[in-house]
Amino acid sequence: MCNNVNEPSLQTNLPSSLAIPPSLPSPTHLAIADSGATTNLLRLSSSQLLRQDPVHQAISVGLPNNNSIQSLHSGNLLYGVSDHSLPAYTFSDSDLRHNLLSLSSITNIGCQVLLTNVAIDITIGELLVYHGHKLPTDTLWFIDIDRLQLGLQQPSHSTSMTIQLDTDADFVSFMHAVFGSPPTSTFINAARRGWLSRVPRLTATMIAANAPNAVATAMGYLDQTRQVKKSRRRLESLPLTPVDSSESDDVIGAGDEALADVYIKLVPTSDIAHVDLTGRFPVKSRKGNEYILVAVWDNYIHYEPMASRSAPSYIVAYTRLIAFYKSVGRKPLFWRLDNETSAALEAFLQEGGFGKPQYVPAGTHRANKAERGIRHGKNHFQAMLATTPPSFPLDLWDEALPQAEITINHLRPFGPNPAISAYEGFHCSTYDFAAHSLSIFGMHVLVHDKPEARPTWSPHGSNGFYLGPALLHHKCWRTWVIDTQRERVSDTLAWFPSPLKLPGSDPHSMVGALITDLTAALRTLSVSNVLSPVTRQLIVDQATTATDALRAVLHLYNPPLPSESHPLATSRTVSAPPDQRVE
């Protein structure tokens, strides 16, 4: 596809006019995934993604219309991100309408690319580094270059020499609790459809192989089992009644009375926000809240706490709800409410330009989508509270709503485009788990006290509980400090989950991680350009035999689990996650 300037130009399958499908969000730098390209081509407006080479050897690219374009710069897309090199060339925006990423160059650095009719997945071993979406009707796969660089920036298993890794079962159990202990099928479905692709290490295969069985899931989702009984009564056939076509309702005689005209107005479901109120929570929160207003729009669930069912409380909750929709650039045209309302609320909505709200008639509440959302939302919320330790103060229940909203919408499809999660579809972006990592709500933590704020010889931290991520800060968390009975935002915590374990380590998982490191290192040798193809293939064959033999030895190590009554079955101290510093 590409060649030096002095050589004749080669043809490429670059379309002359392309449009990004409307089903995709609008990231800063999109590129077409091209299996026929031999190198990566970027527009000049995306050149900031490159570390430019000091010496540029220009190339020319032949187009289907027999014209050719000449590169302006060259560089590496992965400079400072990975040890691998992903060369790319930039062209004038007037010459190149879209960025092109070469799938062959991505596979040459050890990645695997899987293309389906609805997604594109890029993995390194078992680690998913990129997941993109497309509609079945779309003819092209697009890659967000910024997200690809971020995915390749995730720490690999090569850090296992300094960071202890847990078993897959412990990791899945921990992340299952972080996401509110949902049903296993829901958790696997969300991972399989790529909604949890930004969570490092977690995959659908790992969840299925280590399916969690948490008590908290049953506390929130256990329902009455249906008792299906077959009726022993024989249905008697009813005689058929002949119908006289002359008395058909479709024939209107001259003597019939005039009927009133009926007009039907069709409203798109994407313009309707369904809202309803839960029942009273058993414990009044410290902020004075006793109810939760649940709004469902395009399958996205939003929570708003309420102090009471009075008209002023409704207006305050709807004011916050409208402000939230405005913050994501949306405004519902219609509101569909439960039968409970007030004249003050109707006047408030009409003054805001929403018109008169629609109501679900009494006895037909299941027609309101918020009713089903309430059921899912309440189950999810109850399961989250069930993971808290007994010492956690229940009057802090409304502090769980922000994290509950983040996690539940990662488990639900977006209404207009079920290929993406409700969170990604509603916010038009994915959640940044690296900048705002999540943990188990209510976990016991030790909040670091800064040296200038504590006396000499005082402990370095205060006991507290984890409340959620501090979304306005980078890598910080909201905590409740027991001594001061106040909320504090901190960037340094020590984590003490019970009975779940943070990433610890055992000999089995440590050896498994080292074998994975060895496999990755040998794979890097096998793609080296300084070796001949025969030598590279020989390395692949012998490395596969060696690593398979090591894994066979590892599988022989299967010690019995110690019982709780055994004197050696004592608890052990575990380290905090690598991105959560402890001083």
Backbone torsions as a table, in degrees:
resi	resn	phi	psi	omega
1	MET	NA	-39.5	-177.2
2	CYS	-117.6	151.9	-178.9
3	ASN	-155.6	170.0	177.2
4	ASN	-68.0	162.2	-176.0
5	VAL	-63.6	-36.1	-175.7
6	ASN	-77.5	-9.1	-179.1
7	GLU	-98.5	156.2	178.8
8	PRO	-64.2	144.6	-177.8
9	SER	-72.8	147.0	176.9
10	LEU	-106.1	152.4	-179.7
11	GLN	-75.5	153.2	175.8
12	THR	-136.1	158.4	-179.5
13	ASN	-91.8	36.8	179.6
14	LEU	-75.4	117.8	179.5
15	PRO	-66.5	151.8	-179.2
16	SER	-81.1	-24.2	-179.9
17	SER	-148.6	121.1	179.7
18	LEU	-131.4	151.7	177.0
19	ALA	-130.1	136.7	178.2
20	ILE	-70.0	129.9	-178.7
21	PRO	-59.6	142.3	-178.9
22	PRO	-67.8	-13.4	179.8
23	SER	-73.3	-14.9	-177.0
24	LEU	-94.2	149.5	171.2
25	PRO	-67.8	179.6	-175.8
26	SER	-113.2	77.5	176.7
27	PRO	-71.2	171.4	-175.2
28	THR	-71.4	-42.4	-173.8
29	HIS	-131.0	99.2	176.2
30	LEU	-99.0	147.2	177.4
31	ALA	-137.2	148.3	175.7
32	ILE	-82.9	129.6	175.3
33	ALA	-77.1	114.9	-173.8
34	ASP	-117.3	116.9	179.1
35	SER	-81.4	-12.4	-178.9
36	GLY	-97.9	-10.5	-179.4
37	ALA	-79.3	146.5	179.4
38	THR	-100.3	-9.7	176.2
39	THR	-151.7	175.5	-175.5
40	ASN	-99.1	134.9	-178.2
41	LEU	-119.0	127.2	-179.1
42	LEU	-121.4	148.4	171.7
43	ARG	-75.6	158.3	-178.2
44	LEU	-62.5	-30.2	179.5
45	SER	-69.2	-12.9	177.3
46	SER	-108.1	14.0	-175.0
47	SER	-68.3	-18.3	179.4
48	GLN	-67.2	-13.2	176.9
49	LEU	-76.0	-13.9	-174.8
50	LEU	-98.8	148.0	160.3
51	ARG	-95.6	104.6	-170.6
52	GLN	-69.6	143.1	176.4
53	ASP	-72.8	143.1	178.3
54	PRO	-64.3	-32.6	179.4
55	VAL	-117.1	121.6	-176.7
56	HIS	-104.9	122.0	174.2
57	GLN	-101.2	105.6	-172.2
58	ALA	-65.0	147.6	173.6
59	ILE	-126.2	159.4	176.1
60	SER	-121.5	146.9	-177.0
61	VAL	-122.7	128.7	178.6
62	GLY	-86.1	138.9	-178.5
63	LEU	-106.0	161.3	180.0
64	PRO	-59.8	-24.7	179.9
65	ASN	-87.7	17.2	177.4
66	ASN	72.2	5.9	172.5
67	ASN	-88.2	168.5	177.8
68	SER	-136.5	150.7	178.1
69	ILE	-122.3	150.9	-174.1
70	GLN	-116.5	138.3	-177.5
71	SER	-71.4	152.2	179.9
72	LEU	-104.7	-37.3	-179.7
73	HIS	-142.9	167.0	173.5
74	SER	-140.1	158.3	-179.0
75	GLY	-178.6	-166.2	-177.0
76	ASN	-118.9	125.9	-179.6
77	LEU	-73.9	-21.4	-174.3
78	LEU	-110.0	19.9	-179.5
79	TYR	-64.7	128.0	-180.0
80	GLY	76.6	-3.3	-179.2
81	VAL	-106.1	-39.7	-175.5
82	SER	-146.4	163.0	176.5
83	ASP	-75.3	-13.5	-178.5
84	HIS	-85.7	166.0	179.4
85	SER	-116.0	132.9	177.3
86	LEU	-126.9	87.2	-174.3
87	PRO	-66.6	149.7	179.8
88	ALA	-152.1	157.9	179.2
89	TYR	-127.0	145.5	178.8
90	THR	-106.8	147.7	179.6
91	PHE	-133.5	161.8	178.3
92	SER	-61.1	142.4	179.4
93	ASP	-60.5	-29.5	178.8
94	SER	-73.8	-21.4	179.2
95	ASP	-91.1	-34.0	-175.1
96	LEU	-119.7	113.8	-175.9
97	ARG	-78.0	-28.1	-177.6
98	HIS	-142.7	149.4	172.8
99	ASN	-67.9	146.9	177.0
100	LEU	-124.8	128.2	175.0
101	LEU	-109.4	127.9	-179.4
102	SER	-81.6	119.4	178.4
103	LEU	-68.6	-29.9	178.3
104	SER	-66.4	-38.1	178.4
105	SER	-68.2	-30.6	177.8
106	ILE	-71.1	-41.3	178.7
107	THR	-70.3	-25.4	-179.5
108	ASN	-69.3	-17.0	177.7
109	ILE	-97.6	14.3	174.6
110	GLY	99.1	8.1	-180.0
111	CYS	-90.5	156.4	171.3
112	GLN	-114.0	136.4	-177.8
113	VAL	-117.3	126.6	178.2
114	LEU	-118.9	121.3	179.3
115	LEU	-108.5	127.8	174.0
116	THR	-126.2	-179.9	-178.5
117	ASN	-74.9	-8.1	-179.0
118	VAL	-129.3	-3.2	-174.1
119	ALA	-159.0	165.6	169.3
120	ILE	-132.2	126.8	-179.2
121	ASP	-119.9	134.1	176.1
122	ILE	-121.7	122.7	-176.5
123	THR	-127.9	157.3	169.7
124	ILE	-123.2	105.6	-171.7
125	GLY	66.6	-121.3	176.8
126	GLU	-100.6	3.2	-177.8
127	LEU	-91.9	121.2	177.0
128	LEU	-83.8	115.7	-177.5
129	VAL	-101.6	-17.1	178.3
130	TYR	-155.5	138.9	174.7
131	HIS	-138.4	121.8	178.4
132	GLY	-121.0	159.5	-175.5
133	HIS	-115.6	157.1	169.4
134	LYS	-156.3	156.9	174.6
135	LEU	-82.8	152.8	178.8
136	PRO	-58.8	-24.0	-179.7
137	THR	-84.6	-13.8	179.0
138	ASP	-72.3	144.4	-177.1
139	THR	-101.6	-4.4	-177.4
140	LEU	-131.5	152.9	172.3
141	TRP	-103.2	133.1	179.1
142	PHE	-112.0	146.2	178.3
143	ILE	-122.9	129.1	173.4
144	ASP	-82.6	110.2	-173.1
145	ILE	-63.9	-36.8	179.8
146	ASP	-62.2	-43.4	179.4
147	ARG	-68.3	-35.4	177.8
148	LEU	-65.1	-42.9	177.5
149	GLN	-63.3	-39.6	178.9
150	LEU	-66.1	-38.8	179.5
151	GLY	-65.9	-40.0	177.8
152	LEU	-72.6	-12.9	179.0
153	GLN	-84.8	-11.5	-179.2
154	GLN	-63.1	143.6	179.8
155	PRO	-64.7	135.6	179.7
156	SER	-93.2	-177.6	-179.5
157	HIS	-69.4	-6.3	179.3
158	SER	-67.5	-13.9	177.8
159	THR	-83.8	4.5	-176.5
160	SER	-68.4	-14.0	177.7
161	MET	-69.8	-29.3	-176.8
162	THR	-113.0	-23.0	-179.2
163	ILE	-115.5	122.5	-179.0
164	GLN	-71.6	137.4	-179.6
165	LEU	-110.8	146.1	178.8
166	ASP	-92.3	174.1	173.8
167	THR	-71.3	159.5	179.1
168	ASP	-60.9	-38.6	-178.5
169	ALA	-63.3	-43.1	178.3
170	ASP	-65.6	-40.3	-179.0
171	PHE	-65.4	-43.5	179.0
172	VAL	-63.8	-42.3	178.8
173	SER	-61.9	-40.3	179.9
174	PHE	-65.4	-49.1	-178.6
175	MET	-68.5	-31.4	175.7
176	HIS	-61.1	-41.5	177.3
177	ALA	-70.0	-34.7	178.2
178	VAL	-60.2	-39.5	-178.5
179	PHE	-89.2	24.1	171.3
180	GLY	83.9	19.5	178.4
181	SER	51.0	56.8	179.5
182	PRO	-74.5	168.7	172.4
183	PRO	-56.4	145.6	-175.8
184	THR	-58.7	-40.4	-179.7
185	SER	-62.5	-39.1	177.5
186	THR	-65.6	-41.1	-179.4
187	PHE	-64.9	-45.0	179.9
188	ILE	-66.1	-41.6	-179.4
189	ASN	-61.9	-41.2	179.1
190	ALA	-64.2	-40.1	178.7
191	ALA	-71.0	-39.5	-178.4
192	ARG	-66.0	-33.7	-178.9
193	ARG	-87.0	3.7	174.1
194	GLY	84.9	9.0	-178.2
195	TRP	-73.6	-19.3	179.0
196	LEU	-111.4	23.1	-175.6
197	SER	-66.3	-22.2	179.5
198	ARG	-82.9	-5.4	176.5
199	VAL	-81.7	116.4	-176.8
200	PRO	-58.5	134.8	171.4
201	ARG	79.2	-30.8	-172.7
202	LEU	-71.6	129.0	177.9
203	THR	-135.0	161.0	178.1
204	ALA	-64.8	-36.9	178.7
205	THR	-63.4	-40.5	178.8
206	MET	-65.1	-40.9	179.8
207	ILE	-66.3	-43.7	-179.2
208	ALA	-64.6	-35.1	179.8
209	ALA	-77.2	-19.5	-179.4
210	ASN	-131.5	54.7	-174.9
211	ALA	-57.8	122.1	-179.3
212	PRO	-74.0	148.9	177.5
213	ASN	-132.4	81.2	-172.2
214	ALA	-97.8	141.8	175.3
215	VAL	-64.5	-34.1	-178.9
216	ALA	-60.9	-33.1	178.0
217	THR	-62.8	-45.4	178.2
218	ALA	-66.4	-34.7	178.7
219	MET	-61.7	-30.3	-177.2
220	GLY	-101.6	-26.2	-170.2
221	TYR	-120.5	-1.3	-177.7
222	LEU	-68.8	123.8	179.9
223	ASP	-121.2	163.7	177.6
224	GLN	-63.6	132.0	178.0
225	THR	-76.8	132.5	-179.9
226	ARG	-71.0	132.7	176.2
227	GLN	-99.4	103.1	-177.3
228	VAL	-91.9	119.0	179.1
229	LYS	-121.0	132.4	178.1
230	LYS	-80.0	132.0	178.9
231	SER	-74.6	134.4	179.0
232	ARG	-89.4	-4.4	-180.0
233	ARG	-77.3	135.0	177.5
234	ARG	-87.5	130.0	-179.0
235	LEU	-74.7	126.0	178.1
236	GLU	-84.5	135.6	179.3
237	SER	-73.2	133.4	179.2
238	LEU	-91.1	142.5	178.7
239	PRO	-67.7	144.5	179.4
240	LEU	-78.9	134.0	179.7
241	THR	-99.3	121.6	179.7
242	PRO	-65.3	145.6	-178.5
243	VAL	-111.1	127.8	178.4
244	ASP	-85.8	117.7	-177.0
245	SER	-64.3	-22.1	-179.8
246	SER	-72.4	-18.8	-180.0
247	GLU	-103.5	15.9	-179.0
248	SER	-64.8	145.2	-179.9
249	ASP	-70.0	-14.5	-178.6
250	ASP	-77.8	-12.6	-178.2
251	VAL	-103.8	116.9	-178.3
252	ILE	-104.5	117.8	-179.4
253	GLY	-81.4	170.1	-178.5
254	ALA	-68.6	-24.8	-176.4
255	GLY	-90.1	0.5	-179.7
256	ASP	-67.9	149.4	179.6
257	GLU	-75.4	149.7	179.2
258	ALA	-68.8	134.5	-179.6
259	LEU	-103.5	150.3	178.8
260	ALA	-72.8	140.4	178.6
261	ASP	-71.7	142.6	178.7
262	VAL	-115.1	126.4	-178.8
263	TYR	-111.2	137.4	-179.6
264	ILE	-120.1	130.3	177.0
265	LYS	-109.2	122.3	179.7
266	LEU	-90.1	127.1	-179.2
267	VAL	-117.4	125.7	177.7
268	PRO	-59.9	136.1	-179.2
269	THR	-65.4	-23.1	179.2
270	SER	-72.7	-7.9	179.1
271	ASP	-102.1	2.9	-174.8
272	ILE	-111.2	128.6	172.5
273	ALA	-104.1	123.7	-179.6
274	HIS	-96.3	129.1	-173.9
275	VAL	-132.7	140.7	176.6
276	ASP	-155.3	165.6	-176.2
277	LEU	-114.8	137.0	176.7
278	THR	-78.2	174.2	172.7
279	GLY	-72.7	173.2	-177.2
280	ARG	-69.3	132.5	176.8
281	PHE	-73.6	141.7	-174.4
282	PRO	-60.7	-28.8	-175.7
283	VAL	-118.4	131.7	176.6
284	LYS	-76.3	130.9	-177.2
285	SER	-75.1	166.5	180.0
286	ARG	-67.9	-19.4	175.0
287	LYS	-89.2	1.5	177.4
288	GLY	88.7	12.3	-178.0
289	ASN	-89.5	143.6	179.0
290	GLU	-133.8	-7.3	-177.3
291	TYR	-135.4	164.5	176.5
292	ILE	-129.1	123.5	173.9
293	LEU	-89.5	121.5	-176.8
294	VAL	-107.3	124.7	177.4
295	ALA	-116.7	132.2	179.2
296	VAL	-122.1	119.3	178.1
297	TRP	-140.3	123.3	-176.3
298	ASP	53.7	36.3	177.5
299	ASN	71.9	8.0	175.7
300	TYR	-91.6	130.5	-178.5
301	ILE	-101.2	129.8	176.5
302	HIS	-125.4	136.0	-179.9
303	TYR	-105.2	140.0	170.7
304	GLU	-135.4	119.6	177.5
305	PRO	-72.7	148.1	179.9
306	MET	-133.8	145.1	-179.2
307	ALA	-79.9	-35.3	-177.7
308	SER	-157.0	-178.1	179.3
309	ARG	-99.2	19.2	179.7
310	SER	-76.7	162.6	179.8
311	ALA	-61.1	-43.2	177.5
312	PRO	-61.1	-37.5	179.1
313	SER	-66.9	-38.3	176.1
314	TYR	-60.7	-44.7	-177.2
315	ILE	-65.0	-40.4	177.8
316	VAL	-62.8	-43.5	-179.5
317	ALA	-66.0	-42.1	179.0
318	TYR	-68.0	-31.7	176.1
319	THR	-62.7	-44.3	177.3
320	ARG	-67.3	-37.1	-179.9
321	LEU	-64.5	-44.7	179.0
322	ILE	-65.1	-37.8	178.0
323	ALA	-64.6	-37.4	177.2
324	PHE	-64.4	-46.9	178.3
325	TYR	-60.6	-37.1	179.0
326	LYS	-67.2	-33.4	-178.2
327	SER	-67.4	-23.8	177.3
328	VAL	-102.4	12.5	175.1
329	GLY	75.7	31.5	-178.0
330	ARG	-131.2	153.2	176.9
331	LYS	-148.7	116.9	-179.8
332	PRO	-69.8	144.1	177.3
333	LEU	-86.3	-25.6	-178.4
334	PHE	-138.3	149.5	174.7
335	TRP	-116.2	132.8	175.3
336	ARG	-114.4	110.7	-171.4
337	LEU	-112.1	166.9	172.3
338	ASP	-71.3	172.7	-175.5
339	ASN	-68.8	-11.5	-179.5
340	GLU	-88.3	124.0	-178.7
341	THR	-156.1	-173.9	177.5
342	SER	-151.3	157.9	178.6
343	ALA	-63.9	-33.9	179.8
344	ALA	-65.8	-39.6	179.2
345	LEU	-68.0	-41.5	177.9
346	GLU	-61.2	-43.3	179.5
347	ALA	-64.9	-38.4	179.7
348	PHE	-62.9	-44.3	-178.7
349	LEU	-69.4	-38.7	179.5
350	GLN	-68.6	-35.6	176.3
351	GLU	-67.0	-26.9	178.1
352	GLY	-82.1	2.3	176.9
353	GLY	84.3	21.6	-178.9
354	PHE	-97.9	-10.0	-177.3
355	GLY	79.3	-178.6	-179.1
356	LYS	-76.4	130.1	-178.5
357	PRO	-69.6	157.0	174.6
358	GLN	-93.9	152.2	-176.4
359	TYR	-125.6	145.7	174.3
360	VAL	-86.6	122.3	-178.7
361	PRO	-59.5	151.9	178.6
362	ALA	-60.7	137.9	-179.8
363	GLY	88.1	-5.7	179.0
364	THR	-125.7	41.1	-175.7
365	HIS	-64.7	-25.6	-178.2
366	ARG	-68.1	-12.5	175.4
367	ALA	-74.1	-15.9	179.0
368	ASN	-87.5	121.1	-178.8
369	LYS	-60.7	-27.2	179.4
370	ALA	-65.3	-23.7	177.3
371	GLU	-63.7	-46.1	176.6
372	ARG	-68.3	-34.7	175.8
373	GLY	-65.5	-37.3	177.5
374	ILE	-62.1	-42.9	-179.8
375	ARG	-62.0	-47.3	178.1
376	HIS	-65.1	-42.3	-178.6
377	GLY	-65.3	-41.5	178.8
378	LYS	-67.6	-42.7	178.4
379	ASN	-60.8	-44.3	179.8
380	HIS	-62.7	-42.6	-178.0
381	PHE	-67.4	-41.9	178.8
382	GLN	-64.9	-38.3	178.2
383	ALA	-65.9	-36.1	177.2
384	MET	-64.6	-44.2	-179.8
385	LEU	-67.2	-26.4	-179.1
386	ALA	-71.0	-16.9	179.0
387	THR	-86.7	-7.9	-178.3
388	THR	-73.8	149.5	177.6
389	PRO	-69.8	159.9	-179.4
390	PRO	-59.5	-26.0	-178.6
391	SER	-80.4	-6.2	-178.4
392	PHE	-71.5	128.8	179.7
393	PRO	-69.9	120.4	-175.4
394	LEU	-69.2	-17.9	178.9
395	ASP	-75.7	6.8	171.3
396	LEU	-102.2	20.4	-174.2
397	TRP	-61.4	-34.2	-177.7
398	ASP	-72.7	-11.7	175.6
399	GLU	-71.9	-15.3	179.9
400	ALA	-82.4	-11.6	-173.6
401	LEU	-62.3	-42.4	179.4
402	PRO	-60.1	-46.2	179.7
403	GLN	-70.9	-34.1	177.0
404	ALA	-61.0	-39.1	179.3
405	GLU	-67.6	-38.8	179.1
406	ILE	-64.5	-47.3	-173.5
407	THR	-74.0	-41.5	-176.4
408	ILE	-66.4	-32.9	-179.2
409	ASN	-80.8	-8.1	169.3
410	HIS	-85.1	-7.7	-179.5
411	LEU	-107.7	1.3	-177.2
412	ARG	-121.7	144.1	178.1
413	PRO	-77.2	152.8	176.1
414	PHE	-77.0	134.3	-175.1
415	GLY	-55.8	-56.8	-178.7
416	PRO	-67.2	-26.7	-178.2
417	ASN	-140.8	89.7	-176.8
418	PRO	-64.5	-7.5	179.4
419	ALA	-72.2	-17.5	180.0
420	ILE	-118.3	164.0	-179.7
421	SER	-74.4	160.1	178.3
422	ALA	-62.5	-34.4	179.1
423	TYR	-64.9	-49.3	-178.4
424	GLU	-64.6	-40.5	-178.6
425	GLY	-67.6	-39.1	-176.2
426	PHE	-77.4	-37.7	-179.0
427	HIS	-92.0	-5.1	-178.5
428	CYS	57.6	28.0	176.4
429	SER	-165.2	158.9	177.6
430	THR	-87.1	156.3	178.6
431	TYR	-74.6	138.3	-178.0
432	ASP	-91.6	93.4	-179.8
433	PHE	-71.3	-20.3	178.6
434	ALA	-74.5	-40.6	-178.9
435	ALA	-83.7	-28.4	-177.4
436	HIS	-134.1	70.5	-177.5
437	SER	-68.2	151.6	-177.6
438	LEU	-109.4	153.6	173.6
439	SER	-136.6	-172.9	-177.3
440	ILE	-78.9	126.8	-178.2
441	PHE	-62.2	136.2	178.2
442	GLY	82.0	5.0	-178.8
443	MET	-63.6	142.7	175.7
444	HIS	-70.4	126.2	-179.6
445	VAL	-132.1	161.1	170.3
446	LEU	-110.9	115.4	-175.9
447	VAL	-87.3	125.2	-176.2
448	HIS	-66.9	131.2	173.9
449	ASP	-97.4	123.7	-177.8
450	LYS	-63.0	146.5	-176.8
451	PRO	-56.5	-37.5	-178.0
452	GLU	-74.2	-9.5	-177.5
453	ALA	-109.0	4.4	-179.7
454	ARG	-128.6	147.8	178.4
455	PRO	-69.7	164.9	177.1
456	THR	-64.0	139.3	179.9
457	TRP	70.4	9.7	175.9
458	SER	-81.3	155.6	175.3
459	PRO	-57.9	152.7	-174.9
460	HIS	-83.0	1.4	-179.1
461	GLY	-157.4	167.3	178.9
462	SER	-119.6	141.7	179.1
463	ASN	-68.9	142.1	179.9
464	GLY	-164.7	-167.8	-179.4
465	PHE	-131.5	142.6	176.7
466	TYR	-77.0	131.1	-179.3
467	LEU	-109.8	-24.9	-178.4
468	GLY	151.1	176.7	179.4
469	PRO	-74.9	146.6	173.2
470	ALA	-90.9	96.1	-169.9
471	LEU	-68.7	-17.2	178.4
472	LEU	-90.6	0.8	179.9
473	HIS	-128.5	158.7	-179.1
474	HIS	-93.5	122.2	178.9
475	LYS	52.3	51.0	175.3
476	CYS	-129.8	160.9	-176.4
477	TRP	-134.9	149.4	173.4
478	ARG	-85.4	130.8	-178.8
479	THR	-132.9	158.1	173.3
480	TRP	-111.9	115.3	-177.6
481	VAL	-87.6	126.1	-174.1
482	ILE	-68.8	-42.2	-175.4
483	ASP	-64.9	-43.4	-176.6
484	THR	-90.6	-13.1	-176.9
485	GLN	54.6	41.2	179.5
486	ARG	-137.8	160.9	176.5
487	GLU	-85.2	141.5	179.0
488	ARG	-138.0	139.6	174.6
489	VAL	-96.4	126.7	-176.2
490	SER	-136.9	150.1	176.8
491	ASP	-103.8	-0.6	-177.7
492	THR	-136.6	116.0	-178.8
493	LEU	-133.8	152.2	165.7
494	ALA	-108.9	135.1	-169.8
495	TRP	-108.3	135.6	-178.8
496	PHE	-136.5	75.8	-179.4
497	PRO	-76.5	147.4	176.6
498	SER	-149.1	128.5	4.3
499	PRO	-90.6	1.3	-179.2
500	LEU	-73.4	155.6	-177.6
501	LYS	-109.0	141.0	168.9
502	LEU	-76.1	169.3	178.8
503	PRO	-51.7	106.8	173.3
504	GLY	-110.4	-149.6	-178.8
505	SER	-158.9	149.1	169.2
506	ASP	-134.4	166.0	-176.7
507	PRO	-57.8	-37.7	-177.3
508	HIS	-61.2	-49.6	-177.4
509	SER	-70.5	-32.8	179.2
510	MET	-65.8	-45.5	178.9
511	VAL	-64.9	-40.1	178.0
512	GLY	-60.8	-40.0	178.5
513	ALA	-66.0	-38.3	179.2
514	LEU	-67.3	-37.4	176.2
515	ILE	-63.5	-38.9	176.9
516	THR	-63.8	-39.8	176.2
517	ASP	-61.2	-44.1	-179.7
518	LEU	-63.0	-41.1	178.7
519	THR	-61.6	-43.3	179.6
520	ALA	-64.6	-40.1	-179.6
521	ALA	-66.1	-42.1	178.5
522	LEU	-66.7	-34.3	177.5
523	ARG	-64.9	-36.7	177.4
524	THR	-63.4	-39.4	177.0
525	LEU	-64.1	-35.6	-175.1
526	SER	-71.2	-14.1	-179.7
527	VAL	-108.2	11.1	-179.4
528	SER	-67.3	135.0	-178.3
529	ASN	-76.7	-13.8	-177.8
530	VAL	-81.5	-9.6	-179.5
531	LEU	-101.3	154.2	177.2
532	SER	-76.0	157.5	178.8
533	PRO	-57.1	-35.7	179.9
534	VAL	-65.3	-43.7	179.9
535	THR	-65.2	-40.9	-179.9
536	ARG	-62.6	-42.5	179.3
537	GLN	-66.0	-35.5	177.9
538	LEU	-64.8	-38.8	177.2
539	ILE	-64.1	-42.6	180.0
540	VAL	-60.9	-45.6	-177.2
541	ASP	-65.3	-48.1	-177.7
542	GLN	-71.1	-34.5	178.3
543	ALA	-66.5	-38.9	178.5
544	THR	-63.4	-42.7	178.4
545	THR	-63.3	-42.0	-177.8
546	ALA	-67.5	-46.4	-178.6
547	THR	-69.2	-33.8	175.8
548	ASP	-64.5	-38.6	178.0
549	ALA	-65.7	-39.8	178.1
550	LEU	-65.4	-39.8	178.7
551	ARG	-67.5	-33.4	176.2
552	ALA	-63.5	-39.4	175.7
553	VAL	-65.0	-40.9	-179.8
554	LEU	-61.9	-38.1	-178.3
555	HIS	-68.1	-17.5	176.1
556	LEU	-72.5	-21.2	-179.8
557	TYR	-85.3	101.9	-178.4
558	ASN	-144.8	69.3	-175.6
559	PRO	-71.5	154.0	177.0
560	PRO	-69.3	149.0	178.4
561	LEU	-74.0	133.0	179.2
562	PRO	-70.7	142.9	177.9
563	SER	-81.3	161.7	-177.1
564	GLU	-67.9	-25.0	-178.6
565	SER	-82.8	-11.9	-178.4
566	HIS	-68.4	136.5	-177.2
567	PRO	-63.8	-22.3	179.8
568	LEU	-90.2	-6.4	-177.8
569	ALA	-85.3	65.8	-179.7
570	THR	-101.2	158.4	179.2
571	SER	-72.1	154.6	-178.6
572	ARG	-124.9	153.8	178.6
573	THR	-80.1	134.0	-180.0
574	VAL	-117.7	156.3	-178.4
575	SER	-88.9	159.5	178.6
576	ALA	-75.7	161.3	176.6
577	PRO	-58.0	154.1	-173.7
578	PRO	-61.6	-28.9	-176.3
579	ASP	-93.6	10.0	-178.8
580	GLN	-122.7	100.1	-169.4
581	ARG	-76.6	147.8	176.1
582	VAL	-131.5	127.3	178.8
583	GLU	-105.4	NA	NA
